[in-house]
Protein backbone atom coordinates (compact mmCIF):
# COMPACT_ATOMS: atom_id res chain seq x y z
CA UNK A 1 0.00 0.00 0.00
CA UNK A 2 1.04 3.62 -0.41
CA UNK A 3 1.31 3.91 3.37
CA UNK A 4 4.40 1.68 3.35
CA UNK A 5 5.88 2.68 -0.03
CA UNK A 6 8.56 5.26 -0.85
CA UNK A 7 5.98 8.00 -1.46
CA UNK A 8 5.16 8.22 2.27
CA UNK A 9 8.72 8.64 3.50
CA UNK A 10 9.28 12.38 2.93
CA UNK A 11 8.54 13.33 6.55
CA UNK A 12 10.97 10.77 7.92
CA UNK A 13 13.63 11.60 5.32
CA UNK A 14 13.47 15.30 6.23
CA UNK A 15 14.31 14.41 9.85
CA UNK A 16 17.58 12.71 8.84
CA UNK A 17 18.70 14.31 5.58
CA UNK A 18 21.02 16.81 7.30
CA UNK A 19 22.75 14.22 9.47
CA UNK A 20 26.34 13.44 8.56
CA UNK A 21 26.87 10.09 6.89
CA UNK A 22 29.63 7.77 8.22
CA UNK A 23 30.92 7.37 4.64
CA UNK A 24 31.15 11.10 4.01
CA UNK A 25 28.64 13.72 2.99
CA UNK A 26 25.15 13.90 4.36
CA UNK A 27 22.50 11.22 4.78
CA UNK A 28 20.28 13.15 2.39
CA UNK A 29 22.92 12.80 -0.35
CA UNK A 30 22.82 9.03 -0.01
CA UNK A 31 19.02 9.00 0.00
CA UNK A 32 18.85 11.16 -3.14
CA UNK A 33 21.35 8.89 -4.91
CA UNK A 34 19.33 5.73 -4.15
CA UNK A 35 15.62 6.67 -4.22
CA UNK A 36 14.60 3.21 -5.47
CA UNK A 37 16.00 1.59 -2.32
CA UNK A 38 13.83 3.42 0.19
CA UNK A 39 11.06 1.56 1.98
CA UNK A 40 9.50 1.32 5.42
CA UNK A 41 9.43 -1.64 7.73
CA UNK A 42 6.87 -2.09 10.49
CA UNK A 43 8.52 -2.75 13.84
CA UNK A 44 6.37 -4.36 16.50
CA UNK A 45 8.06 -3.55 19.79
CA UNK A 46 6.56 -6.17 22.02
CA UNK A 47 6.68 -9.85 22.82
CA UNK A 48 3.32 -11.45 22.24
CA UNK A 49 1.80 -13.51 25.06
CA UNK A 50 -0.43 -15.53 22.72
CA UNK A 51 1.81 -18.23 21.31
CA UNK A 52 -0.75 -20.94 20.67
CA UNK A 53 -4.44 -21.61 20.24
CA UNK A 54 -5.86 -25.11 20.08
CA UNK A 55 -3.82 -26.94 17.40
CA UNK A 56 -1.97 -23.85 16.14
CA UNK A 57 1.41 -22.78 17.51
CA UNK A 58 2.95 -19.45 16.51
CA UNK A 59 6.56 -20.21 15.76
CA UNK A 60 8.87 -17.36 14.84
CA UNK A 61 10.85 -18.62 11.89
CA UNK A 62 13.13 -17.14 9.29
CA UNK A 63 12.31 -17.46 5.58
CA UNK A 64 8.95 -19.03 6.20
CA UNK A 65 6.81 -16.67 8.15
CA UNK A 66 5.63 -13.30 7.02
CA UNK A 67 8.43 -12.35 4.67
CA UNK A 68 11.17 -9.78 4.90
CA UNK A 69 9.33 -7.38 7.21
CA UNK A 70 8.80 -10.07 9.82
CA UNK A 71 12.44 -11.13 9.54
CA UNK A 72 13.64 -7.54 9.97
CA UNK A 73 11.35 -7.06 12.95
CA UNK A 74 12.52 -10.31 14.54
CA UNK A 75 16.16 -9.47 13.89
CA UNK A 76 15.89 -6.00 15.45
CA UNK A 77 13.73 -7.04 18.39
CA UNK A 78 16.10 -9.89 19.34
CA UNK A 79 19.34 -7.97 19.09
CA UNK A 80 20.36 -9.79 15.91
CA UNK A 81 20.11 -13.19 17.60
CA UNK A 82 17.40 -14.37 15.21
CA UNK A 83 19.15 -17.43 13.77
CA UNK A 84 20.19 -18.82 17.15
CA UNK A 85 16.76 -18.23 18.65
CA UNK A 86 15.01 -19.90 15.71
CA UNK A 87 17.09 -23.03 16.25
CA UNK A 88 16.44 -22.94 19.99
CA UNK A 89 12.70 -22.53 19.39
CA UNK A 90 12.72 -25.42 16.91
CA UNK A 91 14.51 -27.75 19.30
CA UNK A 92 12.27 -26.91 22.26
CA UNK A 93 9.11 -27.18 20.16
CA UNK A 94 10.25 -30.50 18.63
CA UNK A 95 10.95 -31.92 22.08
CA UNK A 96 7.59 -30.76 23.42
CA UNK A 97 5.80 -32.40 20.49
CA UNK A 98 7.92 -35.56 20.68
CA UNK A 99 7.06 -36.18 24.32
CA UNK A 100 3.29 -35.81 23.84
CA UNK A 101 1.43 -38.80 25.27
CA UNK A 102 -0.93 -38.96 22.28
CA UNK A 103 -2.42 -36.69 19.62
CA UNK A 104 -5.44 -35.62 21.66
CA UNK A 105 -6.35 -31.93 21.93
CA UNK A 106 -5.30 -32.00 25.60
CA UNK A 107 -1.84 -33.34 24.75
CA UNK A 108 -1.42 -30.72 22.04
CA UNK A 109 -2.42 -27.97 24.48
CA UNK A 110 -0.06 -29.38 27.11
CA UNK A 111 2.82 -29.43 24.60
CA UNK A 112 2.01 -25.86 23.54
CA UNK A 113 1.95 -24.69 27.15
CA UNK A 114 5.28 -26.41 27.82
CA UNK A 115 6.85 -24.76 24.76
CA UNK A 116 5.60 -21.38 25.99
CA UNK A 117 6.83 -22.10 29.52
CA UNK A 118 10.32 -22.99 28.33
CA UNK A 119 10.77 -20.13 25.85
CA UNK A 120 8.77 -17.08 26.98
CA UNK A 121 11.01 -15.86 29.82
CA UNK A 122 14.12 -16.19 27.66
CA UNK A 123 12.50 -14.38 24.71
CA UNK A 124 11.31 -11.63 27.07
CA UNK A 125 14.84 -11.22 28.50
CA UNK A 126 16.45 -11.05 25.06
CA UNK A 127 13.87 -8.50 23.95
CA UNK A 128 14.44 -6.28 27.01
CA UNK A 129 18.23 -6.54 26.60
CA UNK A 130 17.87 -5.57 22.93
CA UNK A 131 15.71 -2.54 23.77
CA UNK A 132 18.26 -1.40 26.36
CA UNK A 133 21.17 -1.95 23.95
CA UNK A 134 19.42 -0.03 21.17
CA UNK A 135 18.94 2.92 23.54
CA UNK A 136 22.69 2.92 24.24
CA UNK A 137 23.60 2.51 20.58
CA UNK A 138 21.21 4.97 19.01
C-alpha positions, 0 to 999 in steps of 0.5 A: 500500500502507499502507506508503506511505499517510498511516497510516504517517506518524505517526513521521515527523510526530512528528519535525517537528511542533514545528518552526517553520513559515516561514509562522508557527505550527508544522509540526504545525499545518499538518500537522493542517490538511491531513491529506489531503495527506500522503503519502510518496515513495520517494527512491533516492539513487544513480545506477544503472550499468545503463542498458541491456540488449540492446534496452532502454535505461533513459531517465529521462523526465518524465511517461512513466516511473514516475509522480509518485514517479519524477519527484519522485525525479529532481527531488530527485536532480538538484538540480531540473535534471530538465527540462534533463537530460531534453532532454539525454538525449533529444538524446544518445540520439537521436544515438546511435540515428541514427548506428547502422550498422544495426539489428543487436543489435551496433549497438544495444548499441554505441549504448547503450554510447555513450549511457551513455559520454556521459551517465553522468559528467555524471549522476554529477557532477550527483547528487554536486553535488545531494547536497552542496547538499542537505547545505548547505541542509538 
